Amino acid sequence: MTELTGNLLVAQSGGPTAVINASLAGVIQEAGRHECIEEIYGGLNGILGILNEELIDINEEKSRTIEGLKSTPGAALGTCRFKLDFKKKPETAARDMDRLFEIFAAHNIRYFPYIGGNDSQDTAHKIHEQAVVRGYELRVNGVPKTIDNDLPHTDHCPGYGSVIKYVGATVMEIAADVGAMATDDGACCLIEVMGRSAGWIAAGAVLAKRQPTDAPHLILSPEIPLDEPAFLEQVRATVAANKYCIVVVGEGLRNAAGAEIAADSSRLDAFGHAVLSGAAEHLAERITENLKLKARTVKLGYAQRAAAHFASLTDATEAAACGAAAVRAAIEGQSGFMVKLVRESAAPYQWTTGLQPLGDIANVEHRMPRDWFTADGFLPNEKFIEYARPLIEGEVKVAMEGGLPRYVELAKSRVEKKLPPRG
Amino acid sequence: MTELTGNLLVAQSGGPTAVINASLAGVIQEAGRHECIEEIYGGLNGILGILNEELIDINEEKSRTIEGLKSTPGAALGTCRFKLDFKKKPETAARDMDRLFEIFAAHNIRYFPYIGGNDSQDTAHKIHEQAVVRGYELRVNGVPKTIDNDLPHTDHCPGYGSVIKYVGATVMEIAADVGAMATDDGACCLIEVMGRSAGWIAAGAVLAKRQPTDAPHLILSPEIPLDEPAFLEQVRATVAANKYCIVVVGEGLRNAAGAEIAADSSRLDAFGHAVLSGAAEHLAERITENLKLKARTVKLGYAQRAAAHFASLTDATEAAACGAAAVRAAIEGQSGFMVKLVRESAAPYQWTTGLQPLGDIANVEHRMPRDWFTADGFLPNEKFIEYARPLIEGEVKVAMEGGLPRYVELAKSRVEKKLPPRG
């Protein structure tokens, strides 16, 4: 291994999580320990900002701010859903790739840890391959993040533990409320959580269940096609036995024909996926119509992935460690890997970080195994619970000011541009 | 004043709050200090359970459980929306009233603190009047609770501080998330909060705004009819200036004609009010159609009023004090009052409890003064902020177990029934 001296550029991509900034802090604090890393830059809004040469000088930030990132939600550098799409727009993508390497060269970027989910790991992979092809010495490693927990090869994803901790507490609290109100006519509450095709978040709500009669009573996961008559019968039986019923439903729930029960095809996101809304609303209507029961809905939406006021300390610690590991791997000469979390022991829970080639990650979706659900598919089973339980342990301590969290913002001192604007 | 020896019956009514159990703990702990109160009973599910003679023996509960109530959401005794409706069903109501006094007499109930909102204070008032008419020595006092903050004569209501603390933090966190994602096309997020006709909860979100550019950018309150073109222009201008826009909307938002923009008249609650849903969804559609902007929604629903994991310590302390004050007033011979919170000093915030005749409370709704909003009506102003800021101070410490809150449940040892079943 040759020591590579130069600058580090870090950026964030995709939907934020409660701990994506903890990974950023991990990158920055580790980078500060190595003399071969001269400057530490942040790219604003992921690849999109980097293409516009929008870089900030992290060494101008206060140490207190960097430490505060470990408990601050959102993505402090800004993020994007921009894709280098060589399939649909090969010429634009090729031009963008050229531009990226011009930027890297102009600022002597030699280290590029990229924090993101599936699409972002794909971008990191392409940049790594291009660096090799172009003979430009660059160490690119991905830092995983996603509340969806759908990245392959890693035991779990930073961001996931915090979202299920928040969802679990929310389910517990709503159950206390609805259970107290369930007098005569039975009350049903449907809580819609994120998760387009993987049901990891919905499944995580099961951790709220300490006793068999505790909520959640039913969990509807996108992996398991909805059998509506069976579902309605489960709701009916639960209310009959228990006076109320709490259902957690993943937004991407599908029917037996494979169609999302609440897809609104008129609205598409930047990747062309249908914007989903209303799985819970849809089911509430079905329950009211068929069972003559009150059914209210909660849609946690962005609140769940941003809930840093109740983030998992285990998750935040792992997120920071993944950031640090990406830098250490690069220092040691590695490029083209995603940092992964490796479970060394289940009880007591022990973990470490590892590296997985980026080529193994891109566009592979890690879904929940069918045998982690009960036979009827309405709840995750002990295998899942054993897996998920350690991920929510501990609470991140958040600084408070006037009764509300004191989150940090980067000062964002701009790095002088060296290139003409993007064409 | 004559010392009145007998038993105390406490019950909870209406929608739970994060601190309604703190009021219950306040009642129980204060009652335990007075020898003239012999037994402490809890009525299950408010008046409804009392009519069925469903009483529990609170002295069988562990002290640890009673203390744990101070940080437990829901209503530990169960609650109801049952109404003694002398207008619509005079015969049933009269029969129920007779039954209540049979129960009181059978169990020598002489103290009846009733914890609830507007309708519950009305019930307490009727029972107080009947006790006087019947010459049955009973001291009935109301303990206020409501997230809606719409009870008159009290400076604010227990339950309100906690809900706006949670909503404020949630707005702050969603803003960090959405702000980070707002790259090219601008992003709008609408957060729907509770509040049928009073906009207190929506208004409270303004506490998240530390800088003029901070979220929330617009707050839509049911007190102020929606001027849709002006609203859309505000959203457009906010996104143009700020790249993103966070809107908080009260579920009961009305249009200029006075109609709720999202009322679903096909679903009614126990009091015959339309079940509201979808104000945020409705506005999101209007924004997307008119401004071609992405607009996502969050509907906090029951999560906001049950969020004991982030309750206000000020609120919980005041809630417990209101419970204790109701008992002390009764011991001192008072009956027919609601405990109220009195602000003795704004800065530093100092408060005490007082008493207001129940006849002044029932069916009077305390709405936000128009001059607590800005001239254009899209945000509360400094008058509101000064009022609301102290109410969210401090955090209730919640016991944790395995990464989730450890809330308590009453053991509910039943008091032997002495009467035949309700006819």
Interface residues (C-beta under 8 A of the other chain):
Chain A: Q12 G15 P16 N45 L48 G49 T72 P73 G74 A75 A76 L77 G78 T79 C80 R81 F82 K165 G168 A169 T170 M172 E173 I174 A175 A176 D177 V178 G179 A180 M181 T183 D184 C189 I191 L207 A208 R267 D269 V275 S277 G278 E281 T288 K294 R296 T297 V298 K299 L300 G301 Y302 A303 R305 A306 A307 A308 H309 F310 S312 T314 R389 I392 E393 G394 E395 M400 G402 G403 L404 P405 Y407
Chain B: Q12 G15 P16 N45 L48 G49 T72 P73 G74 A75 A76 L77 G78 T79 C80 R81 F82 K165 G168 A169 T170 M172 E173 I174 A175 A176 D177 V178 G179 A180 M181 A182 T183 D184 C189 I191 L207 A208 R267 D269 V275 S277 G278 E281 T288 K294 R296 T297 V298 K299 L300 G301 Y302 A303 R305 A306 A307 A308 H309 F310 S312 T314 R389 I392 E393 G394 E395 M400 G402 G403 L404 P405 Y407
